[in-house]
Amino acid sequence: MAVAIKSSPSKMMESASKAPKASSKQFFLTVLLFLKLLIFVCLIGAATTSRLFSVIRYESIIHEFDPWFNYRATRYLVANGFHKFLNWFDDRTWYPLGRVTGGTLYPGLMTSSGFIWYIMNYILKIQVDIRNVCVLFAPAFSGITAIFTYLFTKNCYNDDALAGFLSAAFIAIAPGYISRSVAGSYDNEAIAITLLMSTFYLWIKAMRTGSIAWACSAAISYFYMVSAWGGYVFITNLVPLHVFILLLMGRYSSKLYSAYSVWYTIGTLASMQIPFVGFLPIRSNDHMASLGVFGLLQFFMFGDYIKSKISSANFKIFLKTSVISLIAIGVFGLFTLTYFGLIAPWTGRFYSLWDTDYAKVHIPIIASVSEHQPTAWPSFFFDTQILIWLFPCGVFLLFLELQDEHVFIIAYSVLCSYFAGVMVRLMLTLTPIICVCAAIALSNVFKYNLKIWKSVKTVIKNKTGSKNNNAFTEICSLIGKLVTVLTFLGYLILFVQHCTWVTSNAYSSPSVVILSGNYNEDGSPIYIDDFREAYSWLRYNTADDAKVASWWDYGYQIGGMADRTTLVDNNTWNNTHIAIVGKAMASEESISYEIFKDHDVDYVLIVFGGLLGYSGDDINKFLWMVRISEGIWPDEINEPSFFTSDGQYRVDSAASETMKNSLMYKMSYHDFPGLLGNPTQTTDRVRGATIDASHVPDLKYFEEVFTSENWLVRIYKLKDEDSQGRDLGDVYNLEHKSGKKSVMKKPKLEPRVD
Amino acid sequence: MKLSAHYLALWVLTLFTCLSKCASNKKLLKDTKNGNKNVIKLTDSNFRNILNPIRDSYVVVYLTATQEDIGCTLCQSLDPEYSTLAESWFKTHPDGLNDPENDEKKGLFFAKADYSEGGNSQVFQHFKASQVPLLYVFAPTDDPDSGINTFQQLNIPTNVAAGDQRIEMLINSFVHYFELKDYKLYKPVDYVSKGITVVSTLLAMFFLHKFSSAVLIFFKSKILWAIVSTAFIIVMCNGYMFNKIRQTPYAGSSNNGVEYFQSGMQSQYAIETQIVSFLYAGLGLAVLLLAKLVPFLSEYYTKKQKQYNAATSSLLATVVLLAIVFFFSSALMYIFRLKYSPYPFKFLK
């Protein structure tokens, strides 16, 4: 695999170095074509293989959280057909509300993989499991992304094939993109970046040629993008911004007019066909920029026409009056429409991009998602290594020429680097443009320095001649070029190694199965497979219609792997419902029991990393549950009461009483003290706190039914209501006072200690 | 007999209080007017007098210390807010009474003791204040025995944004607990700042118009735009927004002096942004020169028929720039290793 990756950058240079010299044109063209094809094959090979670490290391498995939902939806689509899929009402999530799943998802991803599966099974007659299609979907599409990036760069940058190939090679292996497209990461982003690049490529093509055909293809590609990812809004705003800047620079042309008008009208009409998008493109403020620019273009066109008809003095007057009145009408119209509620206010997620305090204050659920956190500089370096410092250089180089299409790259870079700085998740959309700009910078360096062969030739020629002076200068320039090329080749090789290392170490974990870092005696790695263990326990040991309550992070996985009904899941469409679960987790046992009983819950699932040292567990997420429920019930849940008196978040003896009595605390540490030798104390390895038996109150309303091998997942069952109508807490107290020991069905546990 | 004497005393006292009731509100109002910005200033000499008598009104007492070297930032930010609080109340209730039209006696008055101003150490001793800021409230009372030692502490909301939002919150809780009417946040219009804004806008427009050609050149300058946008990109790609949102400290301190780099991928000091931005800018500039300056040098001298110069200068430039790229990128990797120790790649060190 490494060989395949390494070969690609060097191949590119070969082709470029061979470009200038040609003895026979026909032969040369054939070789060039062959080499190009070879490079593409290598690129696709590199892109695909470098994303297969997880499949080789673990197995063909869907990763993380959201992909499990997509996988479940795809299975539904394959089993029930497209129409049923679009009308799918899912009663097994968000119990008891259910979710209009067909109308609230972006169907592009599922339809694409369903389509591929259909072709493979029914037309090509290759029997493939839908799971394997889903797992390998992202790697396959990243190969296509590389090709589109090549086309985009080549078209954007003076038909420079070298820059094109470099950018394609970069995007193929850049960790910033791999992070979202490894095998098994079956998420919308897997397909979205491909479509992003294809739409941009087609837009540039349309803008340069002014051809309606290209503009239509751009619109179709845009439609596909809308059907696949909510981030399509980025395109909806970037293309108008490009046009707007061009207009400001006085670069209106009829090509621009026809390209944008066609793209906008067809693209918008098409995008409204997606049920989830619906009428948003004409109502939401996120889409208003594109509409405004569309109107502005009409105005420019009209002005252009008038200009050709009347004298320039009259035209000036015409221009002034119409500009002022137009602005006035525009501002007034925007305000009135928003005032009357005809156009929706800007959505919350959009706000959190601009006003970074907004989300923190108003929408805890957005702030709680780690993807919405700001990006620290190491992430940029980690995701792109040398490209990150080539990136500004490339942008600067574009400014030196500043053709229409260069403006696009510049606008994209500036806008997106801000977005990526605000939100980690948007690193993904920045990566393609980093690759493009870095490739432009490098290609500029190589352009001059790759003329080695020519230098060598002159050196040889001069040696046979007599001009000593010239020979010296030629050798000097040859050395200069050679050193430059070799050094940068070294950097590129380092980049390839960096990418491979990052992908292998950081981005290839399915997070459903975890590597413990220890090895068996025979050298095979030890896996921590608690999640699947727990989910399959649920699948095989509980009633088919059992309701499982858990924090929303695990909703999709429970739905996908355990096939049980959940209260909340990663869709987070209903804040109140999530707050209900948060409140139940944060309240006292008796209150939680009541809440859960009201919602027909049978089991409660929590994730506890204290034994293993797994830091992403529920106790660490607990404060978000408190905050989110405090947002709805400020009288009943109070965040400061979960802290110690000096404002610390502690779980040991110093923890506040509210903390100790919360259901989450009790469930996490139930029977935990006394687990490792010492009968009364055990150390929580995530928080480094000693948990004493006397600090963990007994569970009175819940009973433990399952705890996974490494205690990562614990499942509790709500006790049945007392047959005599007594309060379960009283029953428990009574039984324990009278010396009767309740028989606890405790699973046999053998904690792994390393 | 003893009992009746006791009763008699109580009766006399009640009579006395009935007379003094109205006086109490008036007296508080008088004190308020004497005070600064509608806030009664508590000192060692007057605080027993002000807080002791039987009241019809709530008296809010605010203990603070605004002096710089005490270093109570919360006090400093809360101080103007407390003044606004009092001002807003007296804007709609000039007598400090809640509902004077319905002949209701209940009112609200504000008092404050700032430790930094001195002469009030007894006040702080009385409240046994070991920390500031503190907010207390004295409820209206008829009971002569309760006096100065019956008060309640109020929570100062610290989890909301300072400024208007916090004042609103305090006002809301006052309205809720003291059952007040017409208590709204009042913000005096700052005519001076508005005037300055108007004048400066007009001036700016005037200068823009006057030097429009220069401004146009400025706006049309490619290089300027290029520098601004690349600088913007470099800064943004270095966690500037992270610093802004998380309000990270500029640098840390450890046992052996200043710590410039915080270890961990998801954390950073503000100074890191500057250091790394400098490295990126240096690297980017070097590559830019490598792509543009080197061919330019060689071409320039070749045109002048100075082959020797062309060769040596471009070779020299190449070597220098490559050395810069090498050292800077190895520095970058070194810094990155400081933050993320498992990272295996390095050039130097």
Interface residues (C-beta under 8 A of the other chain):
Chain A: T356 D357 V361 Q373 P374 T375 A376 W377 P378 S379 F380 F381 F382 I386 I388 W389 L390 F391 P392 C393 V395 F396 L397 F399 L400 L402 I410 S413 V414 S417 Y418 A420 G421 V422 A441 L442 N444 V445 K447 Y448 N449 N469 N470 F472 T473 E474 C476 S477 I479 G480 V483 T484 T487 Y491 L494 Q497 H498 W501 N505 E639 P640
Chain B: N159 A161 K222 I223 W225 A226 I227 S229 T230 F232 I233 I234 M236 C237 N238 G239 Y240 M241 F242 K244 I245 R246 M265 Q266 S267 Q268 E272 T273 V276 L279 Y280 A281 L283 G284 L285 V287 L288 L290 A291 K292 V294 P295 S298 Q307 Y308 A310 A311 T312 S314 L315 T318 V319 L322 V325 F326 S329 L332 F336 K339 Y340 P342 P344 F345
